[in-house]
Structures are given as structure tokens and as C-alpha cells.
């Protein structure tokens, strides 16, 4: 039996210091508890977890808004796009980038 190691890259910009925070997230790591992608400055973190209906819930810090944005994505959207962005609902500025590592870094 061969297991498909599905993974994607997730990135965001820290609203506290402006640093780009990027991490690879695999389906097996995500199937556990809450994942926190923390900025090295300690000023922000992006949270990922599965919902009861097996979708992926993201809580993303925003560069504009004082509170983080929450988005719920299907596994297909999360793991199968070359680049998927989540915008701030107030400013339209992309605050989260999901997909291929090179494309996430470029975005």
C-alpha cells in the first residue's frame, strides 16, 4: 500500500513586524490537533485545524484589521491549488497564501 503524502505551503505576513512566515503543512500533520504557524517575533500566529466536517479552518492575522480573519476551505482547495489567496474583507489586500512553495514565496 502506498500512501500519498499530500502537502502544501502556507504563508502570511506578520502584522507586528512585517516578516513573511512560511511553512509546509502536510495532511498527516493537519489531521492532528491545532497547528500554529508563529512569527519568530512572537507578534502573530496563523492557526489551522480540521472542522467536524473535514474542512480546514484558518485563522489568519491581518495587516489592516485589529482582529484575525477566519476562513473555511475544502481539502481540495487547500491542497490542490498552485496558488490560492485569502484577502482581507475590508481592504482587499491578500493576507494568506496557500499552494506551491515557489508561488507562495513569490506572492
C-alpha distances in whole Angstrom, upper triangle without the diagonal:
4,7,10,13,15,19,22,26,29,32,36,39,41,44,46,45,44,41,38,35,31,28,24,23,19,17,16,20,21,20,22,26,28,28,31,32,35,38,39,42,41,43,40,36,34,32,29,27,25,28,27,26,23,25,26,30,31,35,36,39,42,44,47,47,47,44,41,39,36,34,31,28,26,22,22,26,25,21,22,26,27,30,31,34,36,39,42,44,47,47,44,43,40,39,35,32,29,27,26,28,30,32,32,34,36,37
4,7,9,12,16,19,22,25,29,32,36,38,41,43,42,41,38,34,32,28,25,21,20,16,15,14,18,19,18,21,24,26,26,29,29,32,35,36,39,39,40,37,34,31,30,26,25,24,26,26,25,22,24,24,28,29,32,34,37,39,41,44,44,45,42,38,37,34,32,29,26,23,20,20,23,22,18,19,23,24,27,28,31,33,36,39,41,44,44,41,40,36,35,32,29,25,23,23,24,27,28,28,30,32,33
4,6,9,12,16,19,22,26,29,33,34,37,39,39,37,35,31,28,25,22,18,16,12,11,11,14,16,15,17,21,23,22,25,25,29,31,33,36,35,37,34,30,28,26,22,21,20,23,23,22,19,20,21,24,25,29,30,33,36,38,41,40,41,38,35,33,30,28,25,23,20,17,17,20,19,15,16,20,21,24,25,28,29,33,36,38,41,41,38,37,33,32,28,26,22,20,20,21,24,25,25,27,30,30
4,6,9,13,16,19,23,26,30,32,35,37,36,35,32,29,26,22,19,15,14,10,9,10,13,14,14,17,20,22,21,24,23,27,29,31,34,34,35,32,28,25,24,21,20,19,22,22,21,18,18,18,22,23,26,27,31,33,35,38,38,39,36,32,31,28,26,23,20,18,14,14,17,15,12,13,16,18,20,21,24,26,30,33,35,38,38,35,34,30,29,25,23,19,17,17,18,21,22,22,24,26,27
4,6,10,13,16,20,23,27,28,32,33,33,31,29,25,22,19,16,12,11,7,7,8,10,12,12,15,18,19,18,20,20,24,26,27,31,30,31,28,25,22,21,18,18,17,20,22,21,17,18,17,20,21,24,25,28,30,32,35,35,36,33,30,28,26,24,22,19,17,14,14,16,14,11,12,15,16,19,20,23,24,28,31,33,36,36,33,31,28,26,23,20,17,15,14,15,19,20,19,21,24,24
4,7,11,13,17,20,24,26,29,31,31,29,27,23,20,17,14,10,9,6,6,8,10,10,12,15,17,18,16,19,18,22,24,26,29,29,29,26,23,20,19,16,16,15,18,20,19,15,15,14,17,18,21,22,25,27,29,32,32,33,30,27,25,23,20,18,16,14,10,11,12,10,7,9,12,13,15,16,19,21,24,27,29,32,32,29,28,24,23,19,17,13,11,12,13,17,17,17,19,21,22
4,7,10,13,17,20,22,26,28,27,25,23,19,17,13,10,7,5,4,6,9,9,9,12,14,16,16,14,16,15,19,20,22,26,25,26,23,20,17,16,14,14,15,18,20,20,16,15,13,16,16,19,19,22,24,26,29,29,30,28,24,23,21,19,17,15,14,11,11,12,9,6,9,11,12,13,14,16,18,22,24,27,30,29,27,25,21,20,16,14,10,9,9,10,14,14,13,16,18,18
4,7,10,14,17,20,23,25,24,22,20,16,14,11,9,6,5,6,9,12,11,11,14,16,17,16,14,15,14,17,18,21,24,23,24,21,18,15,15,13,14,15,18,21,20,17,15,13,15,14,17,16,19,21,23,26,26,27,25,21,20,19,17,16,13,13,11,11,11,7,6,8,9,9,10,11,13,15,19,21,24,27,26,23,22,18,17,13,10,7,5,6,7,11,11,10,12,15,15
4,7,10,14,16,19,21,21,19,16,13,10,7,6,4,6,9,11,14,13,12,16,17,18,16,13,14,11,14,15,17,20,20,21,18,15,13,14,12,15,16,20,23,22,19,17,14,15,13,16,14,17,18,20,23,24,25,23,20,19,18,16,17,15,15,13,14,12,9,9,11,10,10,9,10,12,14,17,19,22,25,24,22,19,15,14,11,8,6,5,6,5,9,9,7,9,12,12
4,7,11,13,16,18,18,16,14,10,8,6,5,6,7,10,13,15,13,12,16,17,17,15,12,11,9,12,13,16,18,18,18,15,12,9,11,10,13,15,18,22,21,18,16,12,13,10,12,11,13,15,16,19,20,21,19,16,15,15,14,14,13,15,14,15,12,9,10,13,12,11,10,10,10,11,14,16,19,22,21,19,16,13,11,7,6,5,7,9,8,11,11,7,9,12,11
4,7,10,13,15,15,12,10,7,5,4,6,9,10,14,16,19,16,15,19,20,19,16,13,12,9,11,10,13,15,16,15,12,11,9,11,12,15,18,20,24,24,21,19,15,15,12,12,10,11,12,13,17,18,19,18,14,14,15,14,16,15,18,17,18,15,12,14,16,14,13,11,11,10,11,13,14,18,20,19,17,14,11,9,6,5,6,9,11,9,11,10,7,8,11,9
4,6,9,12,12,9,8,6,5,7,9,12,13,17,19,21,19,18,21,22,20,17,14,12,9,10,9,13,14,14,13,10,9,8,11,13,16,19,21,25,25,23,20,16,15,11,11,8,8,9,10,13,14,16,15,12,12,13,14,16,16,19,19,20,17,15,17,18,17,16,13,12,10,10,11,12,15,17,16,15,12,9,6,5,6,9,12,14,13,14,13,9,10,12,10
4,6,9,8,6,6,4,6,9,12,15,17,20,23,25,22,21,25,25,23,20,17,14,11,11,9,12,12,13,11,9,10,10,14,16,19,22,24,28,29,26,23,20,18,14,13,10,8,8,7,11,13,14,14,12,13,16,16,19,20,23,23,24,21,18,20,22,20,19,16,15,12,12,12,12,16,17,15,15,11,10,7,8,9,13,15,17,15,16,15,11,11,13,11
4,5,6,5,5,6,7,10,13,17,18,22,24,26,23,22,25,25,23,19,17,13,11,9,7,9,9,9,7,6,8,9,13,16,20,23,25,28,29,27,25,21,19,15,13,10,7,8,7,11,12,12,13,11,13,16,17,20,21,25,25,26,23,21,23,25,23,22,19,18,16,15,15,14,17,17,16,17,13,12,9,10,13,15,18,20,18,19,18,15,14,16,14
4,6,6,8,10,11,14,17,20,21,25,27,29,26,24,28,27,25,21,19,16,14,12,10,12,11,11,8,7,10,11,15,18,21,25,26,30,31,29,26,23,20,16,14,10,7,6,5,8,9,9,11,10,13,16,18,21,23,26,27,28,25,23,25,27,25,25,21,20,17,15,14,13,16,15,14,15,13,13,10,12,15,18,21,23,21,22,21,18,17,19,16
4,6,8,11,12,16,18,22,23,27,29,30,27,26,29,28,26,22,20,16,14,12,9,11,8,9,5,7,10,13,16,20,23,27,28,32,33,31,29,25,22,19,16,13,10,10,8,11,12,11,13,13,16,19,21,24,26,29,29,31,28,26,28,30,28,28,25,23,20,19,18,16,19,19,18,19,16,16,13,15,18,21,24,25,23,24,24,20,19,21,19
4,6,9,11,14,17,21,23,27,29,30,27,27,30,29,27,24,21,18,15,12,9,9,7,9,7,9,12,14,18,21,25,28,30,34,35,33,30,27,24,21,18,15,12,12,10,13,15,15,16,16,18,21,23,26,27,30,30,32,29,26,28,30,28,27,24,23,21,20,19,18,21,21,19,20,17,17,14,16,18,21,23,24,22,22,22,19,17,19,18
4,7,9,13,16,20,21,25,28,30,27,26,29,29,27,24,21,18,15,13,10,11,10,12,10,10,13,14,18,20,24,27,29,33,34,32,29,25,23,20,18,14,11,11,8,12,14,15,16,15,17,20,22,25,25,28,28,29,26,24,26,28,25,24,21,20,18,17,17,16,20,19,17,18,14,14,12,13,15,18,21,22,19,19,19,16,14,16,14
4,6,10,13,17,19,23,25,27,24,24,27,27,25,22,19,16,13,11,7,9,9,11,10,10,12,13,17,19,23,26,29,32,33,31,28,24,23,19,18,14,12,13,11,15,17,17,18,17,18,21,22,24,25,27,27,28,25,23,24,26,24,22,20,20,17,18,18,18,21,21,19,20,16,15,12,13,14,17,19,19,16,17,17,14,12,14,13
4,6,10,13,16,20,22,24,21,21,25,25,24,21,17,15,11,11,8,10,11,13,12,11,11,12,15,17,21,24,26,30,30,28,25,21,20,17,16,13,12,12,12,15,17,18,18,16,17,19,20,22,22,24,24,25,22,19,20,22,20,19,16,16,14,15,16,16,20,21,19,18,15,13,10,10,10,13,15,15,13,14,13,10,9,11,10
4,7,11,13,16,19,21,18,18,21,21,20,17,14,11,8,7,6,8,10,11,12,10,9,9,12,14,18,21,24,27,28,25,23,19,18,15,14,12,11,13,13,17,18,19,18,15,16,18,18,20,20,22,21,23,20,17,18,21,19,18,16,16,15,15,16,17,21,22,21,20,16,14,11,10,10,12,14,15,12,14,14,10,10,13,12
4,7,10,13,16,18,16,15,19,20,19,17,13,12,8,9,9,11,14,14,15,13,11,10,13,13,17,19,22,26,26,23,21,17,17,14,15,13,13,15,16,19,21,21,20,17,18,18,18,19,18,20,19,20,18,15,15,17,16,15,14,14,14,15,17,18,22,23,22,21,18,15,12,10,9,10,11,11,9,11,12,8,8,12,11
4,6,10,13,14,12,12,16,16,16,14,11,10,7,10,11,12,16,16,17,14,12,10,12,12,15,17,21,24,24,21,19,16,16,14,15,14,15,17,19,22,23,23,22,18,19,19,18,19,18,19,17,18,17,14,13,16,16,15,14,15,15,16,19,20,24,26,25,23,20,17,15,12,11,10,11,11,9,12,13,10,10,14,14
4,7,10,12,10,11,14,15,16,15,11,12,10,13,14,16,19,19,20,18,15,13,13,12,14,16,20,23,23,19,18,15,16,15,16,16,18,20,22,25,26,26,24,21,20,20,18,18,17,17,15,16,15,12,11,14,14,14,14,14,16,17,20,22,25,28,27,25,22,19,17,13,12,10,9,10,8,12,13,11,12,15,16
4,7,9,7,7,10,12,13,12,9,11,10,13,15,18,21,20,21,18,14,12,11,9,11,13,16,19,19,16,14,12,13,12,15,15,18,20,22,25,25,26,24,20,19,18,16,16,14,15,12,14,14,10,9,13,14,14,14,14,16,17,20,22,25,27,27,25,23,19,17,14,12,10,10,11,11,15,15,13,15,18,18
4,5,5,6,9,11,13,13,11,13,13,17,19,21,24,23,24,21,18,15,14,11,12,12,16,18,18,15,14,12,15,15,17,18,21,24,26,29,29,29,27,23,22,20,18,17,15,15,11,13,14,11,9,12,14,15,16,16,18,19,23,25,27,30,30,28,26,23,21,17,15,12,12,13,13,17,17,16,18,21,21
4,6,5,6,9,12,12,11,15,15,19,22,24,27,25,26,23,19,17,15,11,11,10,14,15,15,11,12,10,13,14,18,19,22,25,28,30,29,30,27,23,22,20,18,16,14,12,9,11,13,10,8,12,14,16,17,17,19,20,23,26,27,31,31,29,27,24,22,18,17,14,13,15,16,19,20,18,20,23,23
4,5,5,7,10,12,11,15,16,19,22,24,27,26,27,24,20,18,16,13,12,11,15,16,17,13,14,13,16,17,19,21,24,27,30,32,32,32,29,25,24,22,20,18,17,16,12,15,17,14,12,15,18,20,21,21,22,23,27,28,30,33,34,32,30,27,25,21,20,17,17,18,18,22,23,21,23,26,26
4,5,6,8,9,8,11,12,16,19,21,24,22,24,21,17,15,13,10,10,11,15,16,17,14,14,12,14,15,17,18,21,24,27,30,29,29,26,23,22,20,19,18,17,16,14,16,17,14,13,17,19,20,20,20,21,22,25,27,29,32,32,30,29,25,23,19,19,16,16,18,17,21,22,20,21,25,24
4,5,7,7,7,10,12,15,19,21,24,22,23,20,16,13,11,7,7,7,11,13,14,11,11,9,11,11,14,16,19,22,25,28,27,27,24,20,19,17,16,14,13,13,11,14,15,11,11,15,17,19,19,18,19,19,22,24,26,29,29,28,26,23,21,17,17,14,15,17,17,21,21,19,21,24,23
4,7,9,10,13,15,19,22,24,27,25,26,23,19,16,13,10,8,7,10,11,12,9,11,10,12,14,17,19,22,25,28,31,29,29,26,23,22,19,17,15,15,14,11,15,16,13,13,17,19,21,22,21,22,22,25,27,28,31,32,30,29,26,24,20,20,17,18,20,21,25,25,22,25,28,27
4,7,8,12,15,17,21,23,25,23,24,22,18,16,13,10,8,8,12,13,15,12,13,12,13,15,17,19,22,25,28,31,29,29,25,22,22,19,19,17,17,17,15,18,19,16,16,20,22,24,24,23,24,23,27,28,29,32,33,32,30,27,25,22,22,19,20,22,22,26,26,24,26,29,28
4,6,10,13,15,19,21,23,21,22,19,15,14,10,9,7,8,11,12,15,13,14,12,12,13,14,17,19,23,26,28,27,26,23,20,20,17,18,16,17,18,16,20,20,17,18,22,23,25,25,23,24,22,25,26,27,30,31,30,29,26,23,21,21,20,21,23,23,27,27,24,26,29,28
4,7,10,12,16,18,20,18,18,15,12,10,7,6,5,8,10,13,15,13,13,11,10,10,11,13,16,19,23,25,23,22,19,16,16,14,15,14,15,17,16,19,19,16,17,21,22,24,23,21,21,20,22,22,24,27,28,27,26,23,20,17,19,17,20,22,22,25,25,22,24,27,25
4,7,10,13,15,18,15,16,13,10,8,6,5,6,10,13,16,18,15,14,11,10,10,10,12,14,18,21,23,22,21,19,16,16,14,15,15,15,17,15,19,18,14,16,19,20,21,20,19,19,18,21,21,23,26,26,26,24,21,18,15,16,15,17,19,18,22,22,19,20,24,22
4,6,10,12,14,12,13,10,6,6,5,7,9,13,15,19,20,18,17,13,12,10,9,10,12,15,18,21,20,19,16,13,15,14,15,16,17,19,18,21,20,16,18,21,21,22,21,19,18,17,20,20,22,24,25,24,22,19,16,14,15,15,18,20,18,22,22,18,19,22,21
4,7,9,12,10,11,9,5,5,6,8,12,15,18,21,23,20,18,15,13,11,10,10,11,14,16,19,19,18,17,14,15,15,16,17,17,20,19,21,19,16,17,20,20,20,18,18,17,16,18,19,22,23,23,22,20,17,14,12,13,13,15,17,15,18,19,15,16,19,18
4,6,8,7,8,6,4,7,9,11,15,18,21,24,26,23,22,18,16,13,12,11,10,14,15,18,18,17,16,14,16,16,18,20,20,23,22,24,23,19,21,24,23,23,21,20,19,18,20,19,22,24,23,23,20,18,15,14,15,16,18,20,18,20,21,17,17,20,19
4,5,5,7,6,6,9,12,14,18,22,24,28,29,27,24,21,19,16,14,12,11,13,13,17,18,17,16,14,17,18,20,22,23,25,25,26,24,21,22,25,24,24,21,21,19,18,19,19,22,23,22,22,19,18,14,14,15,17,19,20,18,20,20,16,16,19,18
4,5,8,9,9,12,15,18,21,24,27,30,32,30,28,24,22,19,18,16,14,17,16,20,21,20,20,18,20,22,23,25,26,29,28,29,28,24,25,28,27,26,24,24,22,22,23,23,26,27,26,26,23,21,18,17,18,20,22,22,19,21,22,19,17,20,20
4,5,8,10,13,16,19,23,26,29,32,34,32,29,26,24,20,18,16,14,16,15,18,19,18,18,17,20,22,24,27,28,30,30,32,30,26,28,30,29,28,26,26,23,23,23,22,25,25,25,25,22,21,18,18,20,22,24,25,22,24,24,21,19,22,21
4,6,8,11,14,17,20,24,26,29,31,29,27,24,22,18,16,15,12,15,15,18,18,16,16,15,18,20,22,25,26,29,28,31,29,25,27,30,29,29,26,25,23,22,23,22,25,25,24,25,22,21,18,18,20,22,24,26,23,25,25,22,21,24,23
4,7,11,14,17,20,24,26,29,31,29,27,23,21,17,15,13,10,12,12,14,14,13,13,13,16,18,21,23,25,28,28,30,28,25,27,30,29,28,26,24,22,20,20,19,22,21,21,22,20,19,15,16,19,21,24,26,23,25,25,21,21,23,22
4,7,10,14,17,20,22,26,27,25,23,20,17,14,11,9,7,9,10,13,13,12,11,10,13,14,17,20,21,24,24,27,24,21,24,26,25,25,23,21,19,17,17,16,19,19,19,20,17,16,13,13,16,18,21,23,21,23,23,19,19,21,19
4,6,10,13,17,19,22,24,22,20,16,14,11,9,7,7,10,12,15,15,14,12,10,12,13,15,17,18,21,21,24,21,18,20,23,23,23,21,19,17,16,17,16,19,20,20,20,18,16,12,12,14,15,19,21,19,22,21,17,18,21,19
4,7,10,14,16,20,21,19,16,13,10,7,6,5,6,10,13,15,14,14,12,9,10,10,11,13,15,18,17,20,18,15,17,20,19,20,18,16,14,13,14,14,17,19,19,18,16,14,11,9,11,12,16,18,17,20,19,15,16,19,17
4,7,11,12,16,18,16,14,10,8,6,5,7,9,13,16,18,17,16,13,10,10,9,11,12,13,16,16,19,17,14,16,20,20,21,19,17,16,14,16,16,18,20,21,21,19,17,13,11,13,13,16,19,19,22,21,17,19,22,20
4,7,10,13,14,12,10,7,6,5,7,9,12,15,18,20,19,19,16,13,12,10,10,10,11,13,12,15,14,11,13,17,17,19,17,15,15,14,17,17,19,22,23,22,20,17,15,12,13,12,15,18,18,21,20,17,19,22,20
4,7,10,11,9,8,6,5,7,9,12,15,18,22,24,22,22,18,15,14,11,11,10,11,12,11,15,15,12,14,17,19,21,20,18,18,16,19,20,21,24,25,24,23,21,18,15,16,15,17,20,20,24,23,20,23,25,23
4,7,8,6,6,5,6,9,12,15,18,21,25,26,24,24,21,18,16,13,12,9,10,10,9,13,14,11,13,16,18,21,20,18,19,18,21,22,23,26,27,26,25,22,20,17,18,16,18,21,22,25,24,22,25,27,25
4,5,5,5,6,6,10,12,16,19,22,25,27,24,24,21,18,16,12,11,8,10,10,11,14,15,13,16,18,20,23,22,20,20,18,21,22,22,25,27,26,26,23,21,19,20,18,20,23,25,28,27,24,27,29,27
4,5,7,9,10,14,16,20,23,25,29,30,28,28,24,21,20,16,15,12,13,12,13,16,17,16,18,21,23,26,25,23,23,22,25,25,25,28,30,29,29,27,25,23,24,22,23,26,28,31,30,28,31,33,31
4,6,9,11,14,17,20,24,26,30,30,28,29,25,22,20,16,14,11,11,10,11,14,15,15,16,18,20,24,24,21,22,21,24,25,25,28,30,28,29,26,25,22,23,21,22,25,27,30,29,27,30,32,30
4,7,9,13,16,19,23,25,28,30,28,28,25,22,20,16,14,10,9,8,8,11,12,12,13,15,18,21,21,19,20,19,23,24,24,28,29,27,28,25,23,20,20,18,19,22,24,27,26,24,27,29,27
4,7,10,13,16,20,22,25,26,25,26,22,19,16,13,10,7,6,5,6,9,10,9,11,14,15,19,18,16,17,16,19,20,21,24,26,24,24,21,20,17,17,15,16,20,22,25,23,21,25,26,24
4,6,10,12,16,18,22,23,22,23,19,16,14,10,8,5,5,6,7,10,9,8,10,13,14,17,16,14,14,13,17,18,19,22,24,22,21,18,17,14,14,12,14,17,19,22,21,18,21,24,21
4,7,10,13,16,19,20,19,19,16,12,10,7,6,4,6,9,10,13,12,10,13,16,17,19,17,14,14,12,15,16,17,20,21,20,20,17,15,13,14,13,16,19,20,23,22,19,22,24,21
4,6,10,12,16,17,16,16,13,10,8,6,5,6,8,11,12,15,13,10,13,16,16,18,16,13,12,10,13,13,15,17,19,17,17,14,12,9,11,11,14,18,18,21,19,16,19,21,19
4,7,10,13,15,13,13,10,6,6,5,7,9,11,15,16,18,16,14,17,20,19,21,18,15,14,11,12,12,13,16,17,17,16,14,11,10,13,13,17,20,20,23,21,18,20,22,19
4,6,10,12,11,11,9,5,5,6,8,11,13,16,17,19,16,14,17,20,19,19,16,14,11,9,10,9,12,14,14,14,13,11,7,7,10,12,16,19,18,21,19,15,17,19,16
4,7,9,8,8,7,4,6,9,11,15,17,20,21,23,20,18,21,23,22,22,19,17,14,11,11,10,12,13,14,14,12,11,8,9,12,15,18,21,20,22,20,17,18,20,17
4,5,5,7,7,5,7,10,12,16,18,21,23,24,21,19,22,24,22,22,19,16,13,10,9,7,10,10,10,11,9,9,6,9,12,15,19,22,21,22,20,17,18,19,16
4,6,8,9,9,10,14,16,20,21,25,26,27,23,22,25,26,24,24,20,18,14,12,11,8,12,11,10,11,8,9,7,10,14,17,21,23,22,22,20,17,18,18,15
4,7,9,9,11,14,16,20,22,26,27,28,25,24,27,28,26,26,22,20,16,14,11,8,10,8,7,10,8,11,9,13,16,20,23,25,25,25,23,20,21,21,18
4,5,7,8,12,15,19,21,25,27,28,25,23,27,29,26,27,23,21,17,14,12,8,9,8,9,11,11,12,11,14,17,20,24,27,26,27,25,22,23,24,20
4,7,10,13,16,20,23,26,28,30,27,25,28,31,29,29,26,23,20,17,15,11,13,11,12,15,14,16,13,16,20,22,26,29,28,29,27,24,25,26,23
4,7,10,13,17,19,23,25,27,24,22,26,28,27,28,24,21,18,15,14,11,12,12,13,15,15,15,12,14,18,20,24,27,27,28,27,23,24,26,23
4,7,10,13,16,20,21,23,20,19,22,24,23,24,21,18,15,12,12,9,11,12,13,14,13,13,10,11,15,17,21,24,23,25,23,20,21,23,20
4,7,10,13,17,19,20,17,16,20,22,21,22,19,15,13,9,9,7,8,10,12,12,12,11,9,10,13,15,19,22,22,24,22,19,21,22,19
4,7,10,14,16,18,15,14,18,20,19,21,18,15,13,10,11,10,10,13,15,15,15,13,11,11,14,15,18,22,22,25,22,19,22,23,20
4,6,10,13,14,12,11,15,17,16,18,16,12,11,8,10,11,11,14,16,14,15,13,11,10,12,12,16,19,21,23,21,18,21,22,19
4,7,10,12,10,10,13,15,15,18,16,13,13,10,13,14,14,18,19,18,18,16,15,13,14,13,16,19,21,24,21,19,22,24,21
4,6,8,6,6,10,11,12,15,14,10,11,10,14,15,16,20,21,18,19,16,15,13,13,11,13,17,19,21,19,17,21,22,20
4,5,5,6,9,10,11,15,14,12,14,14,17,19,19,23,24,22,22,19,18,16,15,13,13,17,19,22,20,19,22,24,22
4,5,5,6,8,10,14,14,12,15,15,19,21,22,26,26,24,23,20,19,16,15,12,12,15,17,20,19,18,21,23,21
4,5,5,5,8,11,12,11,14,15,19,22,23,26,27,23,23,20,20,17,15,12,11,14,17,19,18,17,21,22,20
4,6,6,6,10,10,8,10,12,15,18,19,23,23,20,20,16,16,13,12,9,9,12,15,18,15,15,18,19,17
4,6,7,10,9,8,10,11,15,18,19,23,23,20,19,16,15,12,10,7,7,11,13,16,14,13,16,18,16
4,6,9,10,10,13,14,18,21,23,26,26,23,22,18,18,14,12,8,7,9,12,15,14,13,16,18,17
4,7,9,9,13,15,19,22,24,27,27,23,23,19,19,16,13,10,7,9,12,15,13,13,17,18,17
4,5,6,10,13,16,20,21,24,24,20,19,16,17,14,11,8,6,8,11,13,10,11,15,15,14
4,7,10,14,17,20,22,25,24,20,19,16,17,14,10,8,5,5,9,9,7,9,12,12,12
4,7,10,13,17,19,21,20,17,15,12,13,10,7,6,4,6,9,9,6,7,10,10,9
4,7,10,14,15,18,18,14,13,10,11,8,6,5,6,9,12,13,10,9,12,13,10
4,6,10,12,15,14,11,10,6,7,6,5,6,9,12,13,14,11,9,12,12,9
4,7,9,12,12,9,8,6,6,5,7,8,12,15,16,17,14,12,15,15,12
4,6,9,8,5,5,4,5,7,9,12,15,18,19,19,16,14,16,16,13
4,5,6,5,5,6,6,9,12,15,18,21,22,22,19,17,19,19,15
4,6,6,8,9,10,12,15,17,21,24,25,26,22,20,22,22,18
4,6,8,11,11,14,17,20,23,26,27,27,24,22,24,23,20
4,5,9,10,13,16,19,22,25,25,25,22,20,21,21,17
4,6,9,12,14,17,19,22,23,23,19,18,19,18,15
4,6,9,11,15,18,20,20,20,17,15,16,15,12
4,6,8,11,14,16,16,17,14,12,13,13,9
4,7,10,14,16,16,17,15,11,13,14,10
4,7,10,13,13,15,12,9,11,13,10
4,7,9,10,11,9,6,9,10,7
4,7,8,11,9,6,10,12,10
4,6,9,7,6,10,11,10
4,6,5,6,9,10,11
4,6,5,6,9,10
4,6,5,6,9
4,5,5,6
4,5,5
4,6
4
